[in-house]
Amino acid sequence: MPPDESDGIPPDWDQEEADGFVGQLVLVGITYVEPDGETVTSQVQAWGRIVSATPEGISITCEGKTWEGQTMTLPPDLQAFQPASPGCHTLGSTGETVTDPDLTTRWTVTEAAKS
């Protein structure tokens, strides 16, 4: 049985921890796969600042060549954000270099099966 989310707040949500994410520079990687869960169809890389972290989602104002000025909202899963290693990180998709990001997060999106 799924956890009770009747109040709209995800289980294990910690608003104090979430508030600490706001202002952090984050690298985002999203991999899209076919319904088999194995075949990669595309990959997206973006980066920016976390502007809000609520039970509805974690919003990032993107920077860089491709996504600048756009807002990306990711699911409200604080455990999906990990400390980034210091130094320069080069995005394979754009060639951009991001120096000393605070966090990284990676997501996999499985496409729906076609009927």
DOVEXDO-397784 format. One record per residue (C-alpha): residue number from 1; residue in one letter; y, z, x. Coordinates in Angstrom, 2 decimals, always signed. Example, Ala and Ser with C-alpha at 12.3 -4.5 7.8 and 13.67 -1.06 7.14 Angstrom:
% DOVEXDO-397784
+------+------+---------+---------+---------+
: papa : nuro :      yy :      zz :      xx :
+------+------+---------+---------+---------+
:    1 :    A :   -4.50 :   +7.80 :  +12.30 :
:    2 :    S :   -1.06 :   +7.14 :  +13.67 :
+------+------+---------+---------+---------+
***
This chain:
% DOVEXDO-397784
+------+------+---------+---------+---------+
: papa : nuro :      yy :      zz :      xx :
+------+------+---------+---------+---------+
:    1 :    M :   +0.00 :   +0.00 :   +0.00 :
:    2 :    P :   +3.45 :   -0.89 :   +1.43 :
:    3 :    P :   +5.86 :   +1.90 :   +2.36 :
:    4 :    D :   +8.20 :   +3.09 :   -0.37 :
:    5 :    E :  +11.50 :   +1.24 :   -0.08 :
:    6 :    S :  +12.63 :   +1.99 :   -3.62 :
:    7 :    D :  +15.96 :   +3.31 :   -2.35 :
:    8 :    G :  +16.57 :   +0.06 :   -0.43 :
:    9 :    I :  +16.40 :   +1.74 :   +2.97 :
:   10 :    P :  +13.66 :   +0.52 :   +5.30 :
:   11 :    P :  +11.15 :   +3.16 :   +6.40 :
:   12 :    D :  +12.08 :   +4.88 :   +9.66 :
:   13 :    W :  +15.72 :   +3.72 :   +9.39 :
:   14 :    D :  +18.00 :   +5.85 :  +11.56 :
:   15 :    Q :  +21.66 :   +5.13 :  +10.82 :
:   16 :    E :  +22.85 :   +7.17 :  +13.79 :
:   17 :    E :  +20.70 :   +5.08 :  +16.14 :
:   18 :    A :  +21.82 :   +1.90 :  +14.36 :
:   19 :    D :  +25.48 :   +2.83 :  +14.81 :
:   20 :    G :  +24.87 :   +2.94 :  +18.57 :
:   21 :    F :  +23.92 :   -0.76 :  +18.48 :
:   22 :    V :  +27.34 :   -1.83 :  +17.21 :
:   23 :    G :  +29.36 :   -3.49 :  +19.97 :
:   24 :    Q :  +26.29 :   -4.15 :  +22.13 :
:   25 :    L :  +25.81 :   -7.60 :  +23.69 :
:   26 :    V :  +22.43 :   -8.99 :  +22.63 :
:   27 :    L :  +20.28 :  -11.99 :  +23.56 :
:   28 :    V :  +18.31 :  -13.37 :  +20.60 :
:   29 :    G :  +15.22 :  -15.56 :  +20.77 :
:   30 :    I :  +13.66 :  -17.02 :  +17.63 :
:   31 :    T :  +10.43 :  -19.04 :  +17.70 :
:   32 :    Y :   +9.41 :  -21.07 :  +14.66 :
:   33 :    V :   +5.69 :  -21.71 :  +14.23 :
:   34 :    E :   +3.55 :  -23.69 :  +11.81 :
:   35 :    P :   +1.52 :  -21.86 :   +9.14 :
:   36 :    D :   -1.37 :  -21.56 :  +11.61 :
:   37 :    G :   +0.78 :  -19.02 :  +13.48 :
:   38 :    E :   +0.11 :  -20.80 :  +16.77 :
:   39 :    T :   +1.82 :  -24.19 :  +16.88 :
:   40 :    V :   +5.45 :  -23.86 :  +17.97 :
:   41 :    T :   +7.79 :  -26.22 :  +16.13 :
:   42 :    S :  +11.10 :  -25.09 :  +17.64 :
:   43 :    Q :  +12.85 :  -22.32 :  +19.50 :
:   44 :    V :  +16.40 :  -21.02 :  +19.19 :
:   45 :    Q :  +18.33 :  -18.88 :  +21.64 :
:   46 :    A :  +21.65 :  -17.25 :  +20.86 :
:   47 :    W :  +23.77 :  -14.38 :  +22.08 :
:   48 :    G :  +26.64 :  -12.29 :  +20.85 :
:   49 :    R :  +27.90 :   -8.86 :  +19.82 :
:   50 :    I :  +26.33 :   -6.70 :  +17.15 :
:   51 :    V :  +29.06 :   -6.13 :  +14.56 :
:   52 :    S :  +27.10 :   -4.11 :  +12.00 :
:   53 :    A :  +23.74 :   -2.44 :  +11.65 :
:   54 :    T :  +22.80 :   -1.34 :   +8.14 :
:   55 :    P :  +19.60 :   -1.07 :   +6.11 :
:   56 :    E :  +20.41 :   -4.57 :   +4.83 :
:   57 :    G :  +20.31 :   -6.15 :   +8.29 :
:   58 :    I :  +21.72 :   -6.30 :  +11.79 :
:   59 :    S :  +24.64 :   -8.73 :  +12.04 :
:   60 :    I :  +25.66 :  -10.46 :  +15.24 :
:   61 :    T :  +28.80 :  -12.51 :  +15.83 :
:   62 :    C :  +27.52 :  -15.26 :  +18.08 :
:   63 :    E :  +29.21 :  -16.49 :  +21.23 :
:   64 :    G :  +28.46 :  -19.46 :  +23.46 :
:   65 :    K :  +28.23 :  -23.23 :  +23.14 :
:   66 :    T :  +26.04 :  -23.71 :  +20.09 :
:   67 :    W :  +26.55 :  -20.74 :  +17.79 :
:   68 :    E :  +30.07 :  -19.51 :  +18.64 :
:   69 :    G :  +31.80 :  -17.87 :  +15.67 :
:   70 :    Q :  +28.73 :  -17.92 :  +13.44 :
:   71 :    T :  +27.23 :  -14.72 :  +12.09 :
:   72 :    M :  +23.49 :  -14.22 :  +12.44 :
:   73 :    T :  +21.84 :  -11.49 :  +10.39 :
:   74 :    L :  +18.45 :  -10.25 :  +11.49 :
:   75 :    P :  +16.04 :   -7.92 :   +9.68 :
:   76 :    P :  +16.83 :   -4.19 :   +9.92 :
:   77 :    D :  +14.16 :   -3.38 :  +12.51 :
:   78 :    L :  +15.69 :   -1.27 :  +15.28 :
:   79 :    Q :  +12.41 :   -1.26 :  +17.23 :
:   80 :    A :  +12.74 :   -5.04 :  +17.71 :
:   81 :    F :  +15.73 :   -4.50 :  +20.03 :
:   82 :    Q :  +14.91 :   -3.63 :  +23.63 :
:   83 :    P :  +17.16 :   -2.80 :  +26.59 :
:   84 :    A :  +17.88 :   -5.91 :  +28.65 :
:   85 :    S :  +17.32 :   -5.98 :  +32.38 :
:   86 :    P :  +20.61 :   -6.11 :  +34.28 :
:   87 :    G :  +21.81 :   -9.32 :  +35.87 :
:   88 :    C :  +22.25 :  -12.92 :  +34.82 :
:   89 :    H :  +20.10 :  -14.39 :  +32.06 :
:   90 :    T :  +20.03 :  -18.17 :  +31.62 :
:   91 :    L :  +19.27 :  -19.54 :  +28.18 :
:   92 :    G :  +16.80 :  -22.39 :  +28.47 :
:   93 :    S :  +18.02 :  -24.07 :  +25.31 :
:   94 :    T :  +21.68 :  -24.35 :  +26.36 :
:   95 :    G :  +21.80 :  -23.63 :  +30.08 :
:   96 :    E :  +24.36 :  -20.88 :  +29.46 :
:   97 :    T :  +24.30 :  -17.79 :  +31.65 :
:   98 :    V :  +24.86 :  -14.40 :  +30.06 :
:   99 :    T :  +25.63 :  -11.58 :  +32.49 :
:  100 :    D :  +24.44 :   -8.02 :  +31.90 :
:  101 :    P :  +23.53 :   -8.09 :  +28.20 :
:  102 :    D :  +22.75 :   -4.71 :  +26.68 :
:  103 :    L :  +19.80 :   -5.69 :  +24.49 :
:  104 :    T :  +17.27 :   -8.43 :  +23.84 :
:  105 :    T :  +15.35 :   -9.23 :  +20.67 :
:  106 :    R :  +12.68 :  -11.82 :  +19.91 :
:  107 :    W :  +11.45 :  -12.96 :  +16.54 :
:  108 :    T :   +8.74 :  -15.31 :  +15.31 :
:  109 :    V :   +9.19 :  -17.09 :  +11.99 :
:  110 :    T :   +6.07 :  -18.61 :  +10.43 :
:  111 :    E :   +6.72 :  -21.62 :   +8.22 :
:  112 :    A :   +5.28 :  -21.54 :   +4.71 :
:  113 :    A :   +2.13 :  -23.55 :   +4.11 :
:  114 :    K :   +2.72 :  -26.84 :   +2.32 :
:  115 :    S :   +0.85 :  -27.23 :   -0.93 :
+------+------+---------+---------+---------+
***
